[in-house]
Amino acid sequence: MAPLPRRWVREHDWPVATGLRVQEVVAGSAAANAGLRAGDWIIGVQGKPVSQLSDLLHWLGGNAAGQVLPLKILRPRAGILEVLHVLVTPTVH
């Protein structure tokens, strides 16, 4: 968990000022298959704000393997902030 840049929060009037920054994405993982990248910020799961790792783990743990989980992602790119909606399908290893 990390604070989102204040400018993003102010400009977009988000209800939370923190998100989960993706540090690494393992090739072939559910996150990689969904299109997540290192540097992305997870700010929502199932339409609910995410401000702590426990929020994300709650949703991941509550979904059966193979069930689709919608995430709201922020992706800073070339000075532009993209808001993406991706679907992750957790798997069991």
Biopython code that builds the backbone (N, CA, C, O; Angstrom):
import numpy as np
from Bio.PDB.StructureBuilder import StructureBuilder

atoms = [
    (1, "MET", "N", (0.844, -1.166, 0.000)),
    (1, "MET", "CA", (0.000, 0.000, 0.000)),
    (1, "MET", "C", (0.891, 1.230, 0.000)),
    (1, "MET", "O", (1.922, 1.275, 0.671)),
    (2, "ALA", "N", (0.475, 2.214, -0.758)),
    (2, "ALA", "CA", (1.233, 3.457, -0.822)),
    (2, "ALA", "C", (0.271, 4.592, -1.123)),
    (2, "ALA", "O", (-0.781, 4.381, -1.727)),
    (3, "PRO", "N", (0.635, 5.795, -0.702)),
    (3, "PRO", "CA", (-0.232, 6.930, -1.033)),
    (3, "PRO", "C", (-0.167, 7.232, -2.529)),
    (3, "PRO", "O", (0.902, 7.207, -3.139)),
    (4, "LEU", "N", (-1.316, 7.514, -3.094)),
    (4, "LEU", "CA", (-1.359, 7.943, -4.490)),
    (4, "LEU", "C", (-0.825, 9.375, -4.560)),
    (4, "LEU", "O", (-0.970, 10.139, -3.606)),
    (5, "PRO", "N", (-0.221, 9.731, -5.660)),
    (5, "PRO", "CA", (0.194, 11.127, -5.800)),
    (5, "PRO", "C", (-1.007, 12.060, -5.575)),
    (5, "PRO", "O", (-2.070, 11.869, -6.164)),
    (6, "ARG", "N", (-0.819, 13.063, -4.722)),
    (6, "ARG", "CA", (-1.926, 13.954, -4.343)),
    (6, "ARG", "C", (-2.608, 14.600, -5.545)),
    (6, "ARG", "O", (-3.820, 14.819, -5.535)),
    (7, "ARG", "N", (-1.831, 14.901, -6.572)),
    (7, "ARG", "CA", (-2.404, 15.535, -7.759)),
    (7, "ARG", "C", (-3.476, 14.633, -8.397)),
    (7, "ARG", "O", (-4.524, 15.115, -8.828)),
    (8, "TRP", "N", (-3.201, 13.322, -8.450)),
    (8, "TRP", "CA", (-4.167, 12.388, -9.036)),
    (8, "TRP", "C", (-5.471, 12.408, -8.246)),
    (8, "TRP", "O", (-6.561, 12.485, -8.814)),
    (9, "VAL", "N", (-5.334, 12.337, -6.921)),
    (9, "VAL", "CA", (-6.515, 12.289, -6.060)),
    (9, "VAL", "C", (-7.329, 13.570, -6.213)),
    (9, "VAL", "O", (-8.552, 13.523, -6.344)),
    (10, "ARG", "N", (-6.657, 14.695, -6.197)),
    (10, "ARG", "CA", (-7.328, 15.993, -6.302)),
    (10, "ARG", "C", (-8.001, 16.162, -7.668)),
    (10, "ARG", "O", (-9.159, 16.574, -7.742)),
    (11, "GLU", "N", (-7.294, 15.850, -8.729)),
    (11, "GLU", "CA", (-7.831, 16.052, -10.072)),
    (11, "GLU", "C", (-9.006, 15.144, -10.385)),
    (11, "GLU", "O", (-9.877, 15.515, -11.171)),
    (12, "HIS", "N", (-9.047, 13.951, -9.782)),
    (12, "HIS", "CA", (-10.084, 12.978, -10.104)),
    (12, "HIS", "C", (-11.104, 12.781, -8.994)),
    (12, "HIS", "O", (-12.046, 12.002, -9.136)),
    (13, "ASP", "N", (-10.907, 13.503, -7.867)),
    (13, "ASP", "CA", (-11.850, 13.456, -6.747)),
    (13, "ASP", "C", (-12.146, 12.023, -6.305)),
    (13, "ASP", "O", (-13.302, 11.624, -6.173)),
    (14, "TRP", "N", (-11.068, 11.255, -6.080)),
    (14, "TRP", "CA", (-11.226, 9.868, -5.651)),
    (14, "TRP", "C", (-11.548, 9.783, -4.173)),
    (14, "TRP", "O", (-11.117, 10.634, -3.395)),
    (15, "PRO", "N", (-12.313, 8.753, -3.770)),
    (15, "PRO", "CA", (-12.708, 8.628, -2.374)),
    (15, "PRO", "C", (-11.575, 8.148, -1.456)),
    (15, "PRO", "O", (-11.660, 8.311, -0.238)),
    (16, "VAL", "N", (-10.537, 7.571, -2.016)),
    (16, "VAL", "CA", (-9.403, 7.119, -1.211)),
    (16, "VAL", "C", (-8.128, 7.734, -1.761)),
    (16, "VAL", "O", (-8.025, 8.020, -2.954)),
    (17, "ALA", "N", (-7.169, 7.932, -0.888)),
    (17, "ALA", "CA", (-5.907, 8.534, -1.309)),
    (17, "ALA", "C", (-4.781, 7.520, -1.342)),
    (17, "ALA", "O", (-3.617, 7.885, -1.504)),
    (18, "THR", "N", (-5.119, 6.249, -1.190)),
    (18, "THR", "CA", (-4.104, 5.206, -1.242)),
    (18, "THR", "C", (-4.538, 4.119, -2.212)),
    (18, "THR", "O", (-5.718, 3.979, -2.533)),
    (19, "GLY", "N", (-3.577, 3.374, -2.658)),
    (19, "GLY", "CA", (-3.824, 2.247, -3.543)),
    (19, "GLY", "C", (-2.717, 1.241, -3.362)),
    (19, "GLY", "O", (-1.804, 1.447, -2.562)),
    (20, "LEU", "N", (-2.791, 0.167, -4.091)),
    (20, "LEU", "CA", (-1.771, -0.866, -4.038)),
    (20, "LEU", "C", (-0.941, -0.767, -5.309)),
    (20, "LEU", "O", (-1.451, -0.951, -6.415)),
    (21, "ARG", "N", (0.338, -0.475, -5.140)),
    (21, "ARG", "CA", (1.209, -0.343, -6.306)),
    (21, "ARG", "C", (1.761, -1.713, -6.660)),
    (21, "ARG", "O", (2.303, -2.415, -5.806)),
    (22, "VAL", "N", (1.621, -2.083, -7.908)),
    (22, "VAL", "CA", (2.111, -3.375, -8.392)),
    (22, "VAL", "C", (3.622, -3.258, -8.569)),
    (22, "VAL", "O", (4.105, -2.449, -9.361)),
    (23, "GLN", "N", (4.356, -4.069, -7.827)),
    (23, "GLN", "CA", (5.821, -4.042, -7.879)),
    (23, "GLN", "C", (6.367, -4.939, -8.974)),
    (23, "GLN", "O", (7.339, -4.598, -9.648)),
    (24, "GLU", "N", (5.730, -6.095, -9.146)),
    (24, "GLU", "CA", (6.225, -7.089, -10.109)),
    (24, "GLU", "C", (5.047, -7.940, -10.569)),
    (24, "GLU", "O", (4.128, -8.212, -9.797)),
    (25, "VAL", "N", (5.081, -8.349, -11.809)),
    (25, "VAL", "CA", (4.063, -9.255, -12.348)),
    (25, "VAL", "C", (4.784, -10.471, -12.906)),
    (25, "VAL", "O", (5.655, -10.349, -13.767)),
    (26, "VAL", "N", (4.417, -11.633, -12.415)),
    (26, "VAL", "CA", (5.049, -12.884, -12.834)),
    (26, "VAL", "C", (4.460, -13.323, -14.176)),
    (26, "VAL", "O", (3.242, -13.400, -14.341)),
    (27, "ALA", "N", (5.338, -13.604, -15.118)),
    (27, "ALA", "CA", (4.900, -14.068, -16.446)),
    (27, "ALA", "C", (4.019, -15.304, -16.304)),
    (27, "ALA", "O", (4.344, -16.216, -15.544)),
    (28, "GLY", "N", (2.921, -15.336, -17.022)),
    (28, "GLY", "CA", (2.027, -16.483, -16.997)),
    (28, "GLY", "C", (1.040, -16.487, -15.839)),
    (28, "GLY", "O", (0.188, -17.372, -15.760)),
    (29, "SER", "N", (1.140, -15.507, -14.935)),
    (29, "SER", "CA", (0.235, -15.451, -13.785)),
    (29, "SER", "C", (-1.114, -14.871, -14.203)),
    (29, "SER", "O", (-1.255, -14.338, -15.304)),
    (30, "ALA", "N", (-2.100, -14.980, -13.318)),
    (30, "ALA", "CA", (-3.424, -14.405, -13.591)),
    (30, "ALA", "C", (-3.304, -12.899, -13.801)),
    (30, "ALA", "O", (-3.989, -12.336, -14.656)),
    (31, "ALA", "N", (-2.445, -12.249, -13.033)),
    (31, "ALA", "CA", (-2.248, -10.792, -13.177)),
    (31, "ALA", "C", (-1.653, -10.464, -14.543)),
    (31, "ALA", "O", (-2.095, -9.524, -15.204)),
    (32, "ALA", "N", (-0.658, -11.230, -14.966)),
    (32, "ALA", "CA", (-0.039, -11.005, -16.282)),
    (32, "ALA", "C", (-1.046, -11.246, -17.394)),
    (32, "ALA", "O", (-1.113, -10.475, -18.351)),
    (33, "ASN", "N", (-1.824, -12.307, -17.275)),
    (33, "ASN", "CA", (-2.825, -12.623, -18.293)),
    (33, "ASN", "C", (-3.900, -11.547, -18.387)),
    (33, "ASN", "O", (-4.491, -11.351, -19.449)),
    (34, "ALA", "N", (-4.159, -10.849, -17.280)),
    (34, "ALA", "CA", (-5.152, -9.774, -17.264)),
    (34, "ALA", "C", (-4.582, -8.472, -17.818)),
    (34, "ALA", "O", (-5.324, -7.530, -18.097)),
    (35, "GLY", "N", (-3.255, -8.425, -17.976)),
    (35, "GLY", "CA", (-2.640, -7.222, -18.522)),
    (35, "GLY", "C", (-2.062, -6.278, -17.488)),
    (35, "GLY", "O", (-1.676, -5.160, -17.826)),
    (36, "LEU", "N", (-1.994, -6.707, -16.221)),
    (36, "LEU", "CA", (-1.383, -5.858, -15.203)),
    (36, "LEU", "C", (0.113, -5.723, -15.475)),
    (36, "LEU", "O", (0.748, -6.636, -16.001)),
    (37, "ARG", "N", (0.663, -4.567, -15.106)),
    (37, "ARG", "CA", (2.086, -4.308, -15.300)),
    (37, "ARG", "C", (2.688, -3.741, -14.023)),
    (37, "ARG", "O", (1.991, -3.134, -13.210)),
    (38, "ALA", "N", (3.986, -3.944, -13.857)),
    (38, "ALA", "CA", (4.683, -3.304, -12.751)),
    (38, "ALA", "C", (4.498, -1.803, -12.903)),
    (38, "ALA", "O", (4.610, -1.267, -14.006)),
    (39, "GLY", "N", (4.215, -1.122, -11.790)),
    (39, "GLY", "CA", (3.979, 0.317, -11.816)),
    (39, "GLY", "C", (2.507, 0.686, -11.833)),
    (39, "GLY", "O", (2.157, 1.838, -11.577)),
    (40, "ASP", "N", (1.626, -0.287, -12.135)),
    (40, "ASP", "CA", (0.188, -0.031, -12.070)),
    (40, "ASP", "C", (-0.222, 0.161, -10.615)),
    (40, "ASP", "O", (0.475, -0.277, -9.700)),
    (41, "TRP", "N", (-1.348, 0.812, -10.414)),
    (41, "TRP", "CA", (-1.934, 0.998, -9.089)),
    (41, "TRP", "C", (-3.315, 0.353, -9.085)),
    (41, "TRP", "O", (-4.143, 0.657, -9.943)),
    (42, "ILE", "N", (-3.569, -0.536, -8.126)),
    (42, "ILE", "CA", (-4.900, -1.125, -7.960)),
    (42, "ILE", "C", (-5.645, -0.223, -6.995)),
    (42, "ILE", "O", (-5.224, -0.052, -5.851)),
    (43, "ILE", "N", (-6.761, 0.360, -7.450)),
    (43, "ILE", "CA", (-7.531, 1.260, -6.580)),
    (43, "ILE", "C", (-8.949, 0.763, -6.326)),
    (43, "ILE", "O", (-9.683, 1.356, -5.535)),
    (44, "GLY", "N", (-9.337, -0.323, -6.993)),
    (44, "GLY", "CA", (-10.683, -0.834, -6.769)),
    (44, "GLY", "C", (-10.806, -2.308, -7.122)),
    (44, "GLY", "O", (-10.138, -2.807, -8.027)),
    (45, "VAL", "N", (-11.680, -2.997, -6.382)),
    (45, "VAL", "CA", (-11.985, -4.406, -6.633)),
    (45, "VAL", "C", (-13.501, -4.564, -6.510)),
    (45, "VAL", "O", (-14.103, -4.122, -5.531)),
    (46, "GLN", "N", (-14.099, -5.188, -7.499)),
    (46, "GLN", "CA", (-15.559, -5.416, -7.491)),
    (46, "GLN", "C", (-16.317, -4.099, -7.297)),
    (46, "GLN", "O", (-17.389, -4.092, -6.693)),
    (47, "GLY", "N", (-15.776, -2.993, -7.800)),
    (47, "GLY", "CA", (-16.450, -1.707, -7.686)),
    (47, "GLY", "C", (-16.279, -1.020, -6.345)),
    (47, "GLY", "O", (-16.870, 0.035, -6.112)),
    (48, "LYS", "N", (-15.479, -1.601, -5.459)),
    (48, "LYS", "CA", (-15.234, -1.028, -4.133)),
    (48, "LYS", "C", (-13.807, -0.495, -4.060)),
    (48, "LYS", "O", (-12.900, -1.084, -4.648)),
    (49, "PRO", "N", (-13.592, 0.626, -3.339)),
    (49, "PRO", "CA", (-12.231, 1.154, -3.211)),
    (49, "PRO", "C", (-11.318, 0.184, -2.456)),
    (49, "PRO", "O", (-11.752, -0.522, -1.547)),
    (50, "VAL", "N", (-10.066, 0.168, -2.850)),
    (50, "VAL", "CA", (-9.046, -0.646, -2.183)),
    (50, "VAL", "C", (-8.001, 0.304, -1.627)),
    (50, "VAL", "O", (-7.404, 1.081, -2.373)),
    (51, "SER", "N", (-7.779, 0.247, -0.336)),
    (51, "SER", "CA", (-6.770, 1.120, 0.248)),
    (51, "SER", "C", (-5.733, 0.357, 1.060)),
    (51, "SER", "O", (-4.738, 0.929, 1.505)),
    (52, "GLN", "N", (-5.972, -0.945, 1.253)),
    (52, "GLN", "CA", (-5.045, -1.778, 2.012)),
    (52, "GLN", "C", (-4.890, -3.125, 1.328)),
    (52, "GLN", "O", (-5.781, -3.571, 0.604)),
    (53, "LEU", "N", (-3.762, -3.764, 1.559)),
    (53, "LEU", "CA", (-3.533, -5.096, 1.003)),
    (53, "LEU", "C", (-4.605, -6.067, 1.489)),
    (53, "LEU", "O", (-5.033, -6.946, 0.741)),
    (54, "SER", "N", (-5.036, -5.912, 2.728)),
    (54, "SER", "CA", (-6.066, -6.822, 3.262)),
    (54, "SER", "C", (-7.370, -6.710, 2.467)),
    (54, "SER", "O", (-8.104, -7.692, 2.355)),
    (55, "ASP", "N", (-7.672, -5.518, 1.908)),
    (55, "ASP", "CA", (-8.865, -5.368, 1.066)),
    (55, "ASP", "C", (-8.763, -6.282, -0.152)),
    (55, "ASP", "O", (-9.702, -7.009, -0.474)),
    (56, "LEU", "N", (-7.620, -6.237, -0.820)),
    (56, "LEU", "CA", (-7.430, -7.063, -2.010)),
    (56, "LEU", "C", (-7.423, -8.548, -1.650)),
    (56, "LEU", "O", (-8.040, -9.356, -2.343)),
    (57, "LEU", "N", (-6.736, -8.905, -0.582)),
    (57, "LEU", "CA", (-6.674, -10.309, -0.176)),
    (57, "LEU", "C", (-8.058, -10.837, 0.197)),
    (57, "LEU", "O", (-8.366, -12.003, -0.053)),
    (58, "HIS", "N", (-8.890, -9.986, 0.792)),
    (58, "HIS", "CA", (-10.260, -10.383, 1.121)),
    (58, "HIS", "C", (-11.004, -10.804, -0.147)),
    (58, "HIS", "O", (-11.663, -11.843, -0.173)),
    (59, "TRP", "N", (-10.891, -9.993, -1.191)),
    (59, "TRP", "CA", (-11.589, -10.311, -2.441)),
    (59, "TRP", "C", (-10.981, -11.523, -3.127)),
    (59, "TRP", "O", (-11.710, -12.364, -3.653)),
    (60, "LEU", "N", (-9.666, -11.626, -3.129)),
    (60, "LEU", "CA", (-9.019, -12.777, -3.765)),
    (60, "LEU", "C", (-9.365, -14.067, -3.041)),
    (60, "LEU", "O", (-9.633, -15.088, -3.674)),
    (61, "GLY", "N", (-9.357, -14.022, -1.719)),
    (61, "GLY", "CA", (-9.660, -15.206, -0.921)),
    (61, "GLY", "C", (-11.117, -15.610, -0.989)),
    (61, "GLY", "O", (-11.445, -16.784, -0.816)),
    (62, "GLY", "N", (-11.997, -14.650, -1.242)),
    (62, "GLY", "CA", (-13.422, -14.925, -1.285)),
    (62, "GLY", "C", (-13.900, -15.440, -2.629)),
    (62, "GLY", "O", (-15.045, -15.873, -2.755)),
    (63, "ASN", "N", (-13.045, -15.398, -3.628)),
    (63, "ASN", "CA", (-13.425, -15.867, -4.963)),
    (63, "ASN", "C", (-12.805, -17.230, -5.232)),
    (63, "ASN", "O", (-11.649, -17.482, -4.895)),
    (64, "ALA", "N", (-13.582, -18.084, -5.833)),
    (64, "ALA", "CA", (-13.079, -19.405, -6.200)),
    (64, "ALA", "C", (-12.125, -19.273, -7.382)),
    (64, "ALA", "O", (-12.244, -18.353, -8.191)),
    (65, "ALA", "N", (-11.186, -20.193, -7.469)),
    (65, "ALA", "CA", (-10.275, -20.206, -8.613)),
    (65, "ALA", "C", (-11.098, -20.276, -9.890)),
    (65, "ALA", "O", (-12.064, -21.034, -9.977)),
    (66, "GLY", "N", (-10.712, -19.491, -10.869)),
    (66, "GLY", "CA", (-11.407, -19.475, -12.143)),
    (66, "GLY", "C", (-12.528, -18.455, -12.227)),
    (66, "GLY", "O", (-13.051, -18.195, -13.311)),
    (67, "GLN", "N", (-12.906, -17.867, -11.083)),
    (67, "GLN", "CA", (-13.953, -16.848, -11.075)),
    (67, "GLN", "C", (-13.331, -15.493, -11.441)),
    (67, "GLN", "O", (-12.247, -15.161, -10.960)),
    (68, "VAL", "N", (-13.998, -14.724, -12.272)),
    (68, "VAL", "CA", (-13.475, -13.444, -12.745)),
    (68, "VAL", "C", (-13.620, -12.382, -11.666)),
    (68, "VAL", "O", (-14.665, -12.270, -11.026)),
    (69, "LEU", "N", (-12.558, -11.600, -11.470)),
    (69, "LEU", "CA", (-12.523, -10.542, -10.470)),
    (69, "LEU", "C", (-12.198, -9.213, -11.155)),
    (69, "LEU", "O", (-11.080, -9.037, -11.639)),
    (70, "PRO", "N", (-13.156, -8.266, -11.208)),
    (70, "PRO", "CA", (-12.868, -6.982, -11.861)),
    (70, "PRO", "C", (-12.031, -6.058, -10.971)),
    (70, "PRO", "O", (-12.330, -5.883, -9.790)),
    (71, "LEU", "N", (-10.997, -5.481, -11.544)),
    (71, "LEU", "CA", (-10.123, -4.544, -10.842)),
    (71, "LEU", "C", (-10.142, -3.195, -11.549)),
    (71, "LEU", "O", (-10.236, -3.130, -12.774)),
    (72, "LYS", "N", (-10.051, -2.118, -10.770)),
    (72, "LYS", "CA", (-9.882, -0.778, -11.331)),
    (72, "LYS", "C", (-8.417, -0.413, -11.137)),
    (72, "LYS", "O", (-7.905, -0.408, -10.018)),
    (73, "ILE", "N", (-7.758, -0.110, -12.240)),
    (73, "ILE", "CA", (-6.318, 0.095, -12.260)),
    (73, "ILE", "C", (-5.987, 1.496, -12.754)),
    (73, "ILE", "O", (-6.616, 1.995, -13.687)),
    (74, "LEU", "N", (-5.006, 2.127, -12.129)),
    (74, "LEU", "CA", (-4.439, 3.372, -12.642)),
    (74, "LEU", "C", (-3.098, 3.037, -13.261)),
    (74, "LEU", "O", (-2.299, 2.301, -12.680)),
    (75, "ARG", "N", (-2.858, 3.575, -14.431)),
    (75, "ARG", "CA", (-1.582, 3.334, -15.109)),
    (75, "ARG", "C", (-1.024, 4.664, -15.603)),
    (75, "ARG", "O", (-1.519, 5.228, -16.579)),
    (76, "PRO", "N", (0.015, 5.165, -14.920)),
    (76, "PRO", "CA", (0.642, 6.393, -15.415)),
    (76, "PRO", "C", (1.480, 6.061, -16.649)),
    (76, "PRO", "O", (2.294, 5.137, -16.632)),
    (77, "ARG", "N", (1.268, 6.830, -17.722)),
    (77, "ARG", "CA", (2.012, 6.560, -18.949)),
    (77, "ARG", "C", (2.239, 7.854, -19.704)),
    (77, "ARG", "O", (1.288, 8.535, -20.088)),
    (78, "ALA", "N", (3.479, 8.186, -19.913)),
    (78, "ALA", "CA", (3.853, 9.349, -20.708)),
    (78, "ALA", "C", (3.102, 10.603, -20.271)),
    (78, "ALA", "O", (2.604, 11.358, -21.106)),
    (79, "GLY", "N", (3.024, 10.818, -18.965)),
    (79, "GLY", "CA", (2.374, 12.005, -18.449)),
    (79, "GLY", "C", (0.863, 11.945, -18.440)),
    (79, "GLY", "O", (0.209, 12.910, -18.047)),
    (80, "ILE", "N", (0.292, 10.819, -18.870)),
    (80, "ILE", "CA", (-1.160, 10.646, -18.902)),
    (80, "ILE", "C", (-1.525, 9.559, -17.898)),
    (80, "ILE", "O", (-0.849, 8.535, -17.798)),
    (81, "LEU", "N", (-2.589, 9.796, -17.168)),
    (81, "LEU", "CA", (-3.052, 8.804, -16.208)),
    (81, "LEU", "C", (-4.219, 8.045, -16.817)),
    (81, "LEU", "O", (-5.294, 8.610, -17.022)),
    (82, "GLU", "N", (-4.013, 6.768, -17.106)),
    (82, "GLU", "CA", (-5.075, 5.927, -17.667)),
    (82, "GLU", "C", (-5.817, 5.237, -16.530)),
    (82, "GLU", "O", (-5.194, 4.758, -15.582)),
    (83, "VAL", "N", (-7.115, 5.183, -16.617)),
    (83, "VAL", "CA", (-7.922, 4.399, -15.687)),
    (83, "VAL", "C", (-8.415, 3.193, -16.469)),
    (83, "VAL", "O", (-9.156, 3.333, -17.442)),
    (84, "LEU", "N", (-8.001, 2.015, -16.039)),
    (84, "LEU", "CA", (-8.326, 0.777, -16.744)),
    (84, "LEU", "C", (-9.213, -0.106, -15.878)),
    (84, "LEU", "O", (-9.155, -0.052, -14.649)),
    (85, "HIS", "N", (-10.006, -0.893, -16.513)),
    (85, "HIS", "CA", (-10.799, -1.909, -15.822)),
    (85, "HIS", "C", (-10.364, -3.246, -16.414)),
    (85, "HIS", "O", (-10.568, -3.511, -17.599)),
    (86, "VAL", "N", (-9.762, -4.083, -15.570)),
    (86, "VAL", "CA", (-9.275, -5.373, -16.044)),
    (86, "VAL", "C", (-9.970, -6.488, -15.270)),
    (86, "VAL", "O", (-10.466, -6.280, -14.162)),
    (87, "LEU", "N", (-9.996, -7.656, -15.865)),
    (87, "LEU", "CA", (-10.581, -8.828, -15.231)),
    (87, "LEU", "C", (-9.473, -9.818, -14.928)),
    (87, "LEU", "O", (-8.737, -10.235, -15.822)),
    (88, "VAL", "N", (-9.358, -10.189, -13.667)),
    (88, "VAL", "CA", (-8.364, -11.168, -13.235)),
    (88, "VAL", "C", (-9.091, -12.446, -12.879)),
    (88, "VAL", "O", (-10.116, -12.418, -12.198)),
    (89, "THR", "N", (-8.561, -13.565, -13.339)),
    (89, "THR", "CA", (-9.115, -14.875, -12.996)),
    (89, "THR", "C", (-8.089, -15.598, -12.128)),
    (89, "THR", "O", (-7.146, -16.195, -12.647)),
    (90, "PRO", "N", (-8.274, -15.546, -10.782)),
    (90, "PRO", "CA", (-7.319, -16.211, -9.890)),
    (90, "PRO", "C", (-7.231, -17.707, -10.161)),
    (90, "PRO", "O", (-8.215, -18.341, -10.542)),
    (91, "THR", "N", (-6.051, -18.256, -9.960)),
    (91, "THR", "CA", (-5.837, -19.689, -10.134)),
    (91, "THR", "C", (-5.269, -20.273, -8.851)),
    (91, "THR", "O", (-4.756, -19.541, -8.004)),
    (92, "VAL", "N", (-5.357, -21.564, -8.707)),
    (92, "VAL", "CA", (-4.792, -22.257, -7.552)),
    (92, "VAL", "C", (-3.498, -22.910, -7.992)),
    (92, "VAL", "O", (-3.450, -23.560, -9.037)),
    (93, "HIS", "N", (-2.442, -22.741, -7.197)),
    (93, "HIS", "CA", (-1.145, -23.366, -7.504)),
    (93, "HIS", "C", (-0.821, -24.389, -6.463)),
    (93, "HIS", "O", (0.226, -25.032, -6.533)),
]
sb = StructureBuilder()
sb.init_structure("model")
sb.init_model(0)
sb.init_chain("A")
sb.init_seg("    ")
for serial, (resi, resn, name, xyz) in enumerate(atoms, 1):
    if name == "N":
        sb.init_residue(resn, " ", resi, " ")
    sb.init_atom(name, np.array(xyz, "f"), 0.0, 1.0, " ", f" {name:<3s}", serial, name[0])
structure = sb.get_structure()
